[in-house]
Amino acid sequence: MPESSGLRLLFGPRGHDRGVVEGRRDALVSLNDNRYLRLSVALFLEPYQGRTRLKVEKSVYQYQLDEPGDRWIVRYDYLRTPTDPHSGMHVQIRGRLHETEALEPDETLERVHFPTGRVSVEAVIRMLVEQFHVPTNEPPEIWRPVLAESERAFQQIAHRDISGPAA
């Protein structure tokens, strides 16, 4: 991200046991390709074996071409406790469906909620750089190991493998 962009941690009126990590401006993080990542992660502290541990209540990662978000490309949503019929963990893709008879005539691909597992912010960063060619501030030999180490720490807690190669 450019130096002018960044993240912030906000706490609500109920104290410091709940917070949100999000992009500095309307949850947006400006990217080096003049596009945006809408990033918002709601966190809470949960008692665990006489201590507390940090948990995610919900998260949204949306890669978009424009600031308002009208031209989004892909979106990941995670909701610990889903309240509607869609999977609490899903991805939505805004694109054209080649096999048009797969949906009803008035349905679009972007309205399909593809179930997924929990997606880490590191996996989203990896996708943006490797698949959408978002320029990085550092060369791959610097960012790839750092990203892998960060994702590995999360995945060890979640008991899963990282989303890509370590280097």
N, C-alpha and C positions, 0 to 999 in steps of 0.2 A: 504494500500500500504506500501511497505517497506520504511524506512526512506530515502533511497537513491533515491526514486522516488518523483514525485511531478508535479505541474502544473506551467505554466508561462503565463503571460499576455504580448502580443506583440502589439505594435502600428505600423501602417503603415506610409508612408511618408506624408499622408494627415493630420496628427495631431492626437490628442487624442480623436476625436469623433468617431473613428472606431478602433476596436481592435480584437484580437483573444485570447481566452483562450484555451490552449492545453497542452498536456503532454510535459514534459521537453525535451524529446529526440524524434524528428521526430513525434511529437504529441502522443507519446506512454507514457502510465502510466504503470509501472511494478506493478503487483499484487502479493499478498502474496502466490499465488499458482504457481508462476513461469510462469504465462501467462501474457497477456497484454490487456489493454483497449486502443484502439486508440480513443482519445478524442480531438475534435476540435470544438469550438463554436465561430463563427464570430458575433461580437456585434457591435451595432451602437447606437448613441444618436439621438433621434427624438424629434423635438419640440412638446410640448403638453401643451396647455392652459397656455402659457407664460413661461413655464419651459421646461425641457427636461426629457425624460425617456429612460431607457435602453431597447433596443429591440434586438432580435436574428434574424440575417439575414439567417444563416444556421448553422446546427450542424450535427456532425457525431459521433456516438458511435459504436465502433466495438470491440467485444470480440474475441480475437484470441489466438491460441496456440503458435504461433511462432512470433519472432520479425519482420520479413519482412511482415507478414500478408497473406502469402500464405495459411495458415491453419486457416481461420477465421470460426467462428461458427454462430454468429448472428450480424446483423448490422442494426442500426436505422439511417435514414437520414431525415433531415428537411430542407426544402428550402422555404423561405417565398414567393418567386416569382418563381414558377416552369417554366422551359423553355423547357421541353420535355413532352411526353405523360404520363410519370409515375406520380403518385401522389407525390406532394411535401413533404408529410409526409408518410413515408413507412418503413416497416421492411423487411429485407431479411434474410432467414434462410438457412444455408448450411447443408443439410442433405439428407437422402434418402426418397423418396416418396413411401409409401407402395402401394398406388393406382396409379400404373404406367400409366394406360390409361387416367389419368386426363390431361396429357400434351402430346405434340407431341413427337415422339421418340427421336428427337435430342435436346429437351428442358430439362433443369434441374431445380430443385426446387430453387436453389440459384439465378436464374435469374428472379424469380417472385417477384414483388414489391407489398407486401401486404399493402394496405392503412391503416394508423393508425391516431390517433390524435397526438398532439405534445407530445413527450416523454421527461420527465425531467431527468436530470443526477441522481437525487435521485432514480427514478424508475429503472434506469439501475443498480445502486449500489445495490438496494434491490434484483433485479433479480440475479445478480452475486453471492451475498451471499446466498440467500435463495434457488435458483434453481441450481446454478453451484457449490455451496459449497466453494466459495472463502473464505479463513480464514480472519477474521477481527483482528484488533489490540486491540479492546476492546470487552468486553462481550456484549451480546444482550441488557441487561438492560441499557447499556450506549449508544450504537450506534443507537438502534431503536428509542428512543424518539428524539434524535438529528436529525436523518434523517427525521423523520415524521414532526418535527417542520420546518425544512428547506424546505421540499417539500410542506407543507401546505402554507408557505409564497408565493411560486411560484404559486401554484394552486389557491390561492385567487385572484391573479392578473389575472390568466387565467380563473377564475370562474369554477373550476373543483375540484373534490375530489382527495385526495392523492391515490397512487397506491396500498397501502396495509395498514395493521393495524398500529395504532400509537404506540403500545408497544408489 
